[in-house]
Amino acid sequence: MADEYIYTKDGTTDFRNDPAVKKKTGTWKACPYILGNECCERLAYYGINTNLVNYLKFQLNQRNVVAVNNVTNWSGTCYVTPLLGAFLADAYLGRYWTIAGFSTIYVFGMTLLTLSASVHGLKPQCDAAQNGCHPTGLQTAVFFVGLYMIALGTGGIKPCVSSFGADQFDDSDEAEKKSKSSFFNWFYFSINIGALVASSVLVWVQTNVGWGWGFGVPAVAMGIAVMSFFSGTRLYRNQRPGGSPLTRICQVIVASLRNFRVEVPADESLLYETADSESAVTGSRKLDHTKHLRFFDKAAVGETNPSTNSAAIKGSVDSCWRLCTVTQVEELKSIIRLLPIWATGIVFSAVYSQMGTLFVLQGNTMDLRITRSFQIPSASLSLFDTISVIFWVPIYDRFIVPFARKLTGHKSGFTQLQRIAIGLVISIVAMLVAGTLELLRLRMVRKHDYYELKNIPMSIFWQVPQYFIIGCAEVFTFIGQLEFFYEQAPDAMRSLCSALSLTTAALGNYLSTMIVNVVTDLSTKGGKPGWIPDNLNYGHLHYFFWLLAALSVLNLGVYLQVARRYTYKRTVVDSL
């Protein structure tokens, strides 16, 4: 009986693979190493991503549309590769070893990128007289190999670190469970501390000192991230990998089809579940039966007599493809219920991706001077997005949540779905503001005939509101998504569901690329400059921002309908 209070109840283990001792492992004492790792890794990532469009345009001599599409395609890939890392973590390696292995690939990619910008022969030759650089095919190839090694490396880190941090809090302990919600806020806070340094100091270094140093510092930061992560090894709680989640999903689908003609009993207690207190799925609690998607309940019904289900399950290996537990069926149902919510995050991510592309190009056309002798790089304006997040996270955690808790009675102030919805509304405002600023900028261009002027006399700091508003939207939507996908995911699929959440960012980037291409093709017909020409003074960039605002309104309407019908996951313990 004493063991009940000594060890965690969620099945986590320590670094020796023994049951985790509550007082010696996990909780906030393990989190500084995880948050430190995330802060430094995000500094490295944003140190590349924030100013990448300018590197491609000026160092690799790419046109605006090509550079924008390359940035969004790479960013998108960074959010697709987590599917691979998440699968390996949930199925075979566990989150700890997945983070460790992919971090090594990440460091190699950062090193190669640094060499491509600093070593003679790999570094593009630039001619100041002709005001341009002339990269060779080899130099471009080396750069992109390093860039996509980073995309692969981040695939094992992104889906695992937030889940690994949340694993440090035992769901069966109410005090620890309450801290978990706060952890996601501070996790996102640490991300933005790294992003703040990247968008201010590193962008300045890249613009004024050189790209070799500008990429070298993020490489060192990534090395520090790895050391921080390993430093906390003795304190971590680790979830055991539960075997291939894809295999379990396929087993439910196949068993349902095989039992197509079988009637699902009205008494749900006749559906097969193990008699043990623990689930048959390693690393997962039992899930309570839900009445939705009843077709898949056929997988938990014996072909002849439900009362003989236990005998059927003990047969050959093939029996797993004929009969599944209720928990296994509910895993699949949980994933299916998440998909509509997941899909509505794509448009928000397309809006967010503008900070690293069209906001930067818009800023390039404005007055960059702070003093007569000092100019701020346009990419550094993203630091106001970061400042916004750093400002709103503690405000949300310490003031908005307690106030909302009094109004709603919900322990977190807002439900996760309500929090996401608020962020979607705020993102619409951000696009309207960005479009209005561009309209005012173009009016100044037309009024004073500034068409060929590289930087018109309108301060770049007029962009601050659109960055700040997007930062506020992030605090509601992105953190809400992080917590929602972790909480609603089956225990043994949490990395996979975190990766699924991240793919909205990938698809958002790809959606942005597609919209840019379609808009460019349609708006340049008949020899017109189009909405996004190389010289934005001849363009209509505000139309693009307003188009995204309109898409966001439609997306919000769909989200509200989907969220209203969502059924939350319940473990057997929760339902007692």
C-alpha positions in Angstrom: 0.0 0.0 0.0 2.9 2.3 0.8 4.1 1.9 -2.8 1.0 3.7 -4.0 2.3 6.9 -2.5 6.0 6.3 -3.4 5.7 5.7 -7.2 3.8 7.5 -9.9 0.5 5.9 -11.0 0.8 6.6 -14.7 3.3 3.9 -15.5 6.3 6.2 -16.0 9.8 4.9 -15.3 13.1 6.6 -14.3 16.4 6.5 -16.3 17.1 3.0 -15.1 13.7 1.8 -16.4 12.5 1.3 -12.8 9.1 2.7 -11.6 9.5 6.5 -11.2 9.7 7.7 -7.6 7.3 10.7 -7.2 9.6 12.8 -4.9 12.8 12.2 -6.8 11.6 12.5 -10.4 9.5 14.7 -12.6 7.4 17.8 -11.8 8.9 21.3 -12.0 12.4 20.1 -10.8 12.8 18.2 -14.1 11.3 21.0 -16.3 14.2 23.6 -16.3 16.3 21.2 -18.3 13.5 20.6 -20.8 12.6 24.3 -21.0 16.3 25.2 -21.4 16.6 22.7 -24.2 13.5 24.1 -26.0 14.7 27.7 -25.5 18.1 27.0 -27.1 16.7 24.8 -29.9 14.1 27.4 -30.8 16.9 30.0 -30.8 18.7 27.9 -33.3 15.6 27.3 -35.5 14.4 30.9 -35.5 18.0 32.0 -36.0 17.7 30.3 -39.4 14.0 30.8 -40.2 13.5 34.5 -39.3 15.8 35.9 -41.9 15.9 33.0 -44.3 13.9 34.9 -47.0 16.6 37.6 -47.1 19.4 35.1 -47.4 17.7 33.4 -50.3 17.0 36.7 -52.0 20.3 38.4 -51.6 22.9 35.6 -51.1 21.4 32.9 -53.4 20.0 35.5 -55.8 16.4 34.3 -55.8 13.4 36.3 -56.9 10.7 37.3 -54.3 8.2 34.6 -55.2 10.9 31.8 -55.4 12.4 32.9 -52.1 9.0 33.1 -50.3 8.0 29.6 -51.7 11.3 28.1 -50.6 10.9 29.4 -47.1 7.4 28.2 -46.8 8.2 24.8 -48.3 11.1 24.3 -45.9 9.1 25.5 -42.9 6.3 23.1 -44.0 8.8 20.2 -44.2 9.9 21.1 -40.6 6.4 20.4 -39.5 5.9 17.2 -41.6 9.0 15.3 -40.4 7.6 15.2 -36.8 5.3 12.5 -38.0 8.3 10.2 -38.4 9.9 11.2 -35.1 6.5 10.8 -33.3 6.0 7.4 -34.7 9.4 6.2 -33.6 8.9 7.7 -30.2 5.5 6.2 -29.5 6.2 2.8 -31.1 9.9 1.9 -30.4 12.3 4.4 -29.0 10.4 6.4 -26.4 10.5 10.2 -26.3 13.9 10.5 -24.5 15.9 8.6 -27.1 14.1 10.0 -30.0 15.0 13.5 -28.9 18.6 12.5 -28.3 19.0 10.8 -31.7 17.4 13.5 -33.8 19.2 16.2 -32.0 22.5 14.8 -33.3 21.2 15.1 -36.9 20.1 18.6 -36.1 23.6 19.6 -35.0 25.2 18.1 -38.1 22.7 20.1 -40.3 23.5 23.4 -38.4 27.2 22.7 -38.8 26.9 22.2 -42.6 24.8 25.3 -42.9 27.4 27.3 -41.1 30.2 26.0 -43.4 28.1 26.8 -46.5 28.0 30.5 -45.4 31.6 30.9 -44.2 34.0 28.5 -45.9 35.6 29.7 -49.2 34.4 27.6 -52.1 31.1 26.8 -50.3 30.2 30.5 -49.7 28.6 32.3 -52.6 30.8 35.0 -54.2 29.3 38.5 -54.0 30.1 41.4 -56.3 29.6 44.7 -54.5 30.0 46.6 -57.8 27.2 44.7 -59.5 25.2 44.6 -56.2 24.6 40.8 -56.3 25.8 37.4 -55.4 26.5 34.5 -57.9 26.1 31.1 -56.2 27.1 28.0 -58.0 25.0 24.9 -58.2 27.2 23.1 -55.7 27.0 26.0 -53.2 23.3 26.1 -53.4 23.1 22.3 -53.1 25.3 22.2 -50.0 23.1 25.0 -48.4 19.9 23.1 -49.0 21.3 19.8 -47.8 22.2 21.4 -44.5 18.8 23.2 -44.4 16.8 19.9 -44.9 19.0 18.0 -42.4 17.8 20.6 -39.9 14.2 19.8 -41.0 14.8 16.1 -40.4 16.4 16.8 -37.0 13.6 18.9 -35.8 11.2 16.1 -36.7 12.3 14.1 -33.6 12.3 17.1 -31.3 9.1 19.1 -32.1 6.6 16.4 -31.4 8.4 14.9 -28.3 9.7 17.8 -26.2 6.3 19.3 -25.2 4.9 15.8 -24.6 8.0 14.7 -22.7 7.7 17.8 -20.5 4.0 17.1 -19.8 4.9 13.5 -19.0 6.7 14.8 -15.9 3.3 15.5 -14.3 1.2 12.5 -13.1 -2.4 12.6 -14.4 -3.6 10.6 -11.4 -2.3 13.3 -9.0 -4.7 16.3 -9.0 -2.0 18.8 -7.9 0.4 17.6 -10.6 -2.3 17.6 -13.2 -3.1 21.2 -12.5 0.5 22.2 -13.0 0.6 20.5 -16.4 -1.8 23.1 -17.8 0.6 25.8 -16.6 3.6 23.9 -18.0 2.3 24.4 -21.6 2.1 28.2 -21.1 5.7 28.3 -19.8 6.8 25.9 -22.5 5.6 28.3 -25.1 7.1 31.2 -23.1 10.6 29.5 -23.4 10.1 29.1 -27.1 9.7 32.8 -27.5 12.6 33.7 -25.3 14.8 31.8 -27.9 12.9 33.5 -30.7 13.4 36.9 -29.2 17.2 36.5 -29.2 17.0 35.1 -32.8 14.9 37.9 -34.2 16.9 40.7 -32.6 20.5 39.8 -31.9 21.0 37.1 -34.6 19.2 39.0 -37.4 21.4 42.0 -36.6 24.5 39.8 -36.7 23.5 38.2 -40.0 22.8 41.6 -41.6 25.7 43.6 -40.2 28.5 41.1 -39.3 28.0 38.2 -41.7 26.1 35.1 -42.4 28.9 32.8 -41.2 28.6 34.2 -37.6 24.8 34.5 -38.1 24.5 30.8 -38.7 27.4 29.8 -36.4 25.8 31.2 -33.2 22.6 29.1 -33.8 24.8 26.1 -34.3 26.4 26.7 -30.9 23.0 27.3 -29.3 21.9 23.9 -30.6 24.9 22.3 -29.0 23.9 23.9 -25.7 20.3 22.6 -26.1 21.6 19.0 -26.4 23.7 19.4 -23.2 20.8 20.9 -21.3 18.6 18.0 -22.2 21.1 15.3 -21.2 21.8 17.2 -17.9 18.4 16.3 -16.5 18.5 12.6 -17.4 18.4 11.4 -13.8 15.3 13.5 -13.0 13.1 12.6 -16.0 10.0 10.4 -16.0 9.8 8.3 -19.1 6.7 6.8 -20.7 7.3 3.3 -22.1 6.7 3.0 -25.9 3.5 1.2 -26.6 4.3 -0.5 -29.9 3.2 0.7 -33.4 0.1 3.0 -33.1 -0.4 2.5 -36.8 -0.6 -1.2 -36.4 -3.3 -0.9 -33.7 -5.3 1.5 -35.8 -5.1 -0.9 -38.8 -6.2 -3.8 -36.6 -9.3 -1.9 -35.5 -10.2 -1.0 -39.1 -9.6 -4.6 -40.4 -11.5 -6.2 -37.4 -14.4 -3.8 -38.0 -14.6 -4.8 -41.7 -14.3 -8.5 -40.9 -17.2 -8.1 -38.5 -19.2 -6.0 -40.9 -22.3 -8.2 -40.6 -22.1 -8.5 -36.8 -24.6 -6.5 -34.7 -23.1 -4.3 -32.0 -24.8 -5.3 -28.6 -26.9 -2.7 -26.9 -25.2 -3.5 -23.7 -21.7 -2.0 -24.0 -20.4 -4.2 -21.2 -20.5 -7.1 -23.7 -17.8 -5.4 -25.8 -14.3 -6.9 -25.3 -12.0 -5.3 -22.7 -9.3 -7.0 -20.6 -10.2 -7.9 -17.1 -7.0 -6.5 -15.7 -6.9 -3.0 -14.2 -4.3 -2.0 -16.8 -4.9 -1.6 -20.5 -3.6 -4.2 -23.0 -1.8 -1.3 -24.7 1.5 -0.7 -23.1 1.8 2.8 -21.6 -1.9 3.6 -21.9 -4.8 3.8 -19.4 -8.1 2.1 -20.3 -10.5 4.4 -22.3 -14.2 4.5 -21.6 -16.6 3.5 -24.4 -18.3 6.3 -26.4 -21.4 6.1 -28.4 -20.1 7.9 -31.5 -18.6 6.1 -34.6 -20.3 2.9 -33.6 -19.2 1.1 -36.7 -15.7 0.6 -35.2 -17.3 -1.0 -32.1 -17.7 -4.1 -34.3 -14.0 -4.6 -33.8 -14.7 -5.3 -30.1 -17.5 -7.8 -30.8 -16.8 -11.6 -31.1 -17.9 -13.1 -34.4 -20.4 -15.3 -32.8 -20.9 -14.7 -29.1 -19.7 -11.6 -27.3 -19.4 -13.6 -24.1 -16.6 -15.6 -25.6 -14.5 -12.6 -26.5 -11.8 -13.4 -24.0 -11.2 -16.8 -25.5 -11.0 -15.3 -29.0 -8.4 -12.8 -28.0 -6.1 -15.5 -26.5 -5.8 -17.3 -29.8 -3.3 -16.9 -32.6 -1.6 -13.6 -33.6 -4.3 -13.3 -36.2 -6.9 -12.8 -33.5 -5.6 -9.3 -32.9 -6.9 -8.5 -36.4 -10.3 -10.1 -35.6 -11.0 -8.8 -32.1 -9.7 -5.6 -30.4 -10.2 -4.2 -26.9 -12.5 -1.2 -26.3 -9.5 0.9 -25.5 -7.9 0.1 -28.8 -11.2 1.0 -30.6 -11.4 4.3 -28.6 -7.9 5.1 -29.6 -9.0 5.2 -33.3 -12.2 7.1 -32.4 -10.1 9.7 -30.5 -7.9 10.3 -33.6 -10.9 10.6 -35.9 -12.6 13.1 -33.5 -9.4 15.2 -33.5 -9.2 15.5 -37.3 -11.8 18.2 -37.9 -10.3 20.4 -35.2 -6.9 19.7 -36.7 -8.0 20.8 -40.2 -9.3 24.1 -39.0 -5.8 25.0 -37.7 -4.4 25.1 -41.3 -5.7 28.5 -42.2 -4.4 30.0 -38.9 -0.9 28.6 -39.7 -1.1 30.2 -43.2 -1.7 33.5 -41.5 1.1 32.9 -39.0 3.6 32.1 -41.8 3.3 35.6 -43.3 5.6 36.9 -40.5 8.5 35.1 -42.0 7.8 36.0 -45.6 5.5 38.8 -46.8 5.7 40.9 -43.6 9.5 40.9 -44.1 9.2 41.9 -47.8 6.7 44.6 -46.9 9.1 45.9 -44.2 12.0 45.9 -46.8 10.1 48.7 -48.6 9.8 51.0 -45.6 12.1 53.3 -43.6 14.4 51.0 -41.6 16.2 53.8 -39.8 16.1 54.1 -36.0 18.8 56.8 -36.0 20.7 58.4 -38.8 23.4 55.8 -38.7 21.5 52.7 -37.5 19.0 50.6 -39.5 16.9 47.8 -38.1 16.7 44.7 -40.4 13.1 44.2 -41.5 13.2 40.5 -40.2 13.9 41.8 -36.7 10.3 43.2 -36.5 9.3 39.6 -35.6 10.7 40.3 -32.2 7.5 42.2 -31.5 5.6 39.0 -32.1 7.9 37.4 -29.5 7.6 40.3 -27.1 3.8 40.0 -27.5 3.9 36.3 -26.5 6.3 37.0 -23.6 3.9 39.7 -22.4 0.6 37.7 -22.9 1.7 34.3 -21.4 2.1 35.5 -17.8 -0.9 37.8 -18.2 -3.0 34.9 -19.4 -1.6 32.5 -16.7 -1.8 34.9 -13.7 -4.7 37.2 -14.5 -7.0 36.0 -17.4 -7.3 32.4 -16.2 -8.3 33.3 -12.6 -10.8 35.9 -13.9 -12.3 33.6 -16.5 -12.4 30.8 -13.9 -14.8 32.9 -11.8 -17.0 33.5 -14.8 -17.1 30.0 -16.3 -16.4 27.8 -13.3 -13.9 25.9 -15.5 -10.6 25.0 -13.7 -8.6 26.4 -16.7 -10.7 29.5 -17.2 -11.6 28.6 -20.7 -11.9 25.1 -22.3 -9.1 24.3 -24.7 -11.5 24.7 -27.6 -12.7 28.1 -26.4 -9.1 29.3 -26.1 -8.4 28.2 -29.7 -11.5 30.0 -31.0 -10.4 33.3 -29.3 -7.1 33.1 -31.1 -8.7 32.5 -34.5 -10.8 35.7 -34.0 -7.6 37.7 -33.1 -5.8 36.4 -36.2 -8.5 37.8 -38.5 -7.8 41.3 -36.9 -4.1 40.8 -37.6 -4.6 40.3 -41.3 -7.0 43.3 -41.6 -4.4 45.5 -39.9 -1.6 44.3 -42.2 -3.8 44.9 -45.3 -4.8 48.4 -44.1 -1.1 49.3 -43.5 -0.2 48.2 -47.0 -3.1 50.2 -48.5 -1.8 53.3 -46.7 1.7 52.6 -47.8 0.7 52.3 -51.5 -1.3 55.5 -51.2 1.8 57.3 -50.1 3.7 55.7 -53.1 1.1 56.9 -55.6 0.7 60.4 -54.0 4.5 61.1 -54.1 5.5 58.9 -57.0 7.8 56.7 -54.9 7.5 53.7 -57.3 11.3 53.4 -57.8 12.3 54.4 -54.2 13.7 51.4 -52.4 12.6 52.6 -48.9 9.7 55.0 -48.7 9.6 57.6 -45.8 7.1 55.5 -43.7 8.6 54.0 -40.6 8.8 50.3 -40.4 7.5 50.5 -36.8 4.0 50.9 -38.3 4.3 47.1 -38.7 4.5 46.6 -34.9 0.7 46.3 -34.4 0.3 43.4 -36.9 3.1 41.5 -35.2 1.8 42.2 -31.7 -1.7 41.0 -32.6 -0.4 37.8 -34.1 1.6 37.2 -31.0 -1.6 37.5 -28.9 -3.4 35.1 -31.2 -0.6 32.6 -30.8 -1.0 32.6 -27.0 -4.6 31.5 -27.4 -4.5 29.3 -30.4 -1.1 27.6 -30.5 -0.8 26.9 -26.8 -4.5 25.8 -26.8 -3.7 23.4 -29.6 -0.6 22.0 -27.7 -2.6 21.3 -24.6 -5.7 20.1 -26.5 -3.9 17.5 -28.7 -1.9 16.2 -25.7 -4.9 15.9 -23.4 -7.2 14.4 -26.0 -4.6 12.0 -27.4 -4.6 8.3 -26.3 -1.8 7.9 -23.8 0.3 5.7 -26.1 -0.2 8.1 -29.1 0.7 11.5 -27.5 3.8 12.1 -29.6 1.9 11.2 -32.7 -1.0 13.5 -31.9 1.5 16.3 -31.1 3.0 15.7 -34.5 -0.4 15.8 -36.0 -1.0 19.2 -34.4 2.3 20.4 -35.9 1.4 19.3 -39.4 -1.2 22.1 -39.4 1.8 24.5 -39.6 3.2 22.4 -42.5 0.0 22.5 -44.4 -0.5 26.2 -43.5 2.9 26.9 -45.1 2.0 24.8 -48.2 -1.4 26.5 -48.4 0.4 29.9 -48.3 2.7 28.7 -51.1 -0.3 27.5 -53.2 -2.2 30.8 -52.6 0.8 32.8 -53.6 1.3 30.8 -56.8 -2.4 30.9 -57.7 -2.6 34.7 -57.0 0.6 35.3 -58.9 -0.6 33.4 -62.0 -4.0 35.1 -62.0 -2.9 38.6 -61.2 0.0 38.7 -63.7 -2.1 37.9 -66.8 -2.0 40.4 -69.6 1.5 41.6 -68.5 0.3 43.1 -65.2 2.8 43.3 -62.3 0.4 41.3 -60.1 -0.3 41.4 -56.4 3.2 40.4 -55.3 5.8 41.7 -57.8 9.5 42.0 -57.1 8.9 45.8 -56.6 6.0 45.8 -54.2 5.3 49.5 -54.9 3.7 48.3 -58.2 1.7 45.6 -56.4 -1.4 45.0 -54.4 -0.1 43.1 -51.4 -3.1 44.4 -49.3 -5.4 42.2 -51.5 -3.5 39.1 -50.4 -3.7 40.0 -46.7 -7.4 40.7 -47.0 -7.9 37.4 -48.9 -6.3 35.6 -45.9 -8.7 37.5 -43.6 -11.7 36.3 -45.6 -10.5 32.7 -45.6 -10.0 33.0 -41.8 -13.6 34.2 -41.3 -14.8 31.1 -43.2 -12.5 28.9 -41.3 -13.8 30.3 -38.0 -17.3 29.5 -38.9 -16.4 25.9 -39.7 -14.4 25.6 -36.5 -17.3 26.8 -34.3 -19.6 24.1 -35.8 -16.9 21.4 -35.3 -16.1 22.4 -31.8 -19.7 22.5 -30.7 -20.1 18.8 -31.7 -16.8 17.6 -30.2 -16.9 14.7 -27.6 -14.0 14.8 -25.1 -12.0 11.7 -24.3 -12.7 9.9 -21.0 -10.4 7.4 -19.3 -12.1 4.6 -17.3 -10.8 6.3 -14.0 -12.4 9.6 -15.1 -15.8 8.0 -15.7 -16.0 6.2 -12.4 
